Amino acid sequence: MSLADPLLFIDYPLERYYYVERNLDSEPGVLADPELKALLVQRLNENPLTMEERIKVAVTRSAVILSGSVSTRIAKRAAGDDAWDTPGVADVSNRLKVPPIGESSHPSM
């Protein structure tokens, strides 16, 4: 691609990448961090792609951090999608580790 390539200058929505400081105390309907965590953990436990995985969830100021190990890339992606789809979540850091192809993160596999 050259610098003149028009694809390099696509307008992306800035609010997707640059967050305005939020005053969570004054926003109606915004869940507290413990409630967000409980809702996300419930979603992960109900999702067939993540229910057998050991995923640690932390929530701080509506930002979710997923950590631990999962057995597949699909499980990692599904966990991240569940986090982003949880109402009230402002940001997601998906730090889940996936074993290299041919290895398993679970002893039973």
C-alpha positions as CSV (number, residue, x, y, z in Angstrom):
1,M,0.0,0.0,0.0
2,S,1.2,3.4,-0.8
3,L,0.6,6.5,1.3
4,A,-1.8,7.7,-1.4
5,D,-4.0,4.6,-0.9
6,P,-7.5,5.9,0.1
7,L,-8.0,2.9,2.5
8,L,-5.4,4.5,4.8
9,F,-7.7,7.5,5.4
10,I,-10.9,5.9,6.4
11,D,-12.8,7.9,9.0
12,Y,-13.1,5.7,12.1
13,P,-15.5,6.8,14.9
14,L,-13.2,8.4,17.4
15,E,-15.5,7.7,20.3
16,R,-14.7,4.0,19.7
17,Y,-11.0,4.5,20.5
18,Y,-10.9,7.7,22.7
19,Y,-13.0,7.6,25.7
20,V,-14.4,10.7,27.4
21,E,-13.9,10.6,31.2
22,R,-17.1,9.3,32.6
23,N,-18.8,10.3,35.9
24,L,-20.3,6.9,36.8
25,D,-22.0,8.3,39.9
26,S,-24.2,10.6,37.8
27,E,-25.1,8.3,35.0
28,P,-28.5,6.7,35.5
29,G,-28.8,3.0,34.8
30,V,-25.0,2.3,35.0
31,L,-24.3,-0.8,37.0
32,A,-21.7,-0.8,39.8
33,D,-18.6,-2.9,39.2
34,P,-19.7,-5.8,41.3
35,E,-23.0,-6.0,39.5
36,L,-21.2,-5.8,36.1
37,K,-18.9,-8.6,37.2
38,A,-21.7,-10.8,38.3
39,L,-23.6,-10.3,35.1
40,L,-20.6,-11.1,32.9
41,V,-19.7,-14.2,35.0
42,Q,-23.3,-15.4,34.5
43,R,-23.0,-14.8,30.7
44,L,-19.7,-16.7,30.6
45,N,-21.2,-19.6,32.6
46,E,-24.2,-19.8,30.2
47,N,-22.1,-19.6,27.0
48,P,-21.4,-23.1,25.6
49,L,-18.0,-21.9,24.3
50,T,-16.8,-20.6,27.7
51,M,-18.8,-22.5,30.4
52,E,-16.0,-25.1,30.9
53,E,-13.2,-22.6,30.9
54,R,-11.5,-21.1,34.0
55,I,-11.8,-17.4,33.3
56,K,-10.9,-14.7,35.9
57,V,-13.0,-11.6,35.6
58,A,-12.0,-8.2,37.2
59,V,-14.0,-5.0,36.7
60,T,-12.8,-1.5,37.6
61,R,-14.7,1.6,36.7
62,S,-16.7,-0.4,34.1
63,A,-13.5,-1.7,32.4
64,V,-13.3,-5.5,32.3
65,I,-10.1,-7.5,32.5
66,L,-10.3,-11.2,31.5
67,S,-7.4,-13.3,32.5
68,G,-6.4,-17.0,32.9
69,S,-6.1,-19.7,30.3
70,V,-8.7,-21.1,27.9
71,S,-8.5,-24.2,25.6
72,T,-9.2,-22.5,22.3
73,R,-9.0,-19.3,20.4
74,I,-12.7,-19.5,19.9
75,A,-13.2,-19.6,23.7
76,K,-11.0,-16.5,24.0
77,R,-13.0,-14.6,21.3
78,A,-16.3,-15.7,22.8
79,A,-15.3,-14.5,26.3
80,G,-14.2,-11.1,24.8
81,D,-17.5,-10.8,22.9
82,D,-19.5,-11.6,26.0
83,A,-17.6,-8.9,27.9
84,W,-18.2,-6.3,25.2
85,D,-21.9,-7.3,24.9
86,T,-22.5,-6.9,28.6
87,P,-24.5,-3.7,29.2
88,G,-22.5,-1.0,31.0
89,V,-19.1,-2.3,30.0
90,A,-16.9,0.6,28.8
91,D,-13.7,-1.2,27.9
92,V,-12.3,-4.8,27.7
93,S,-8.8,-6.1,28.1
94,N,-8.8,-9.7,27.0
95,R,-5.6,-11.2,28.5
96,L,-6.7,-14.8,28.2
97,K,-3.9,-17.1,27.2
98,V,-4.4,-19.9,24.6
99,P,-2.0,-22.8,24.3
100,P,-0.1,-23.3,21.1
101,I,-1.7,-25.4,18.5
102,G,-1.4,-29.1,19.4
103,E,-1.2,-28.4,23.2
104,S,-4.1,-28.2,25.7
105,S,-4.6,-25.9,28.7
106,H,-6.8,-28.5,30.4
107,P,-5.3,-31.8,31.8
108,S,-8.3,-33.8,30.6
109,M,-7.8,-33.0,26.9
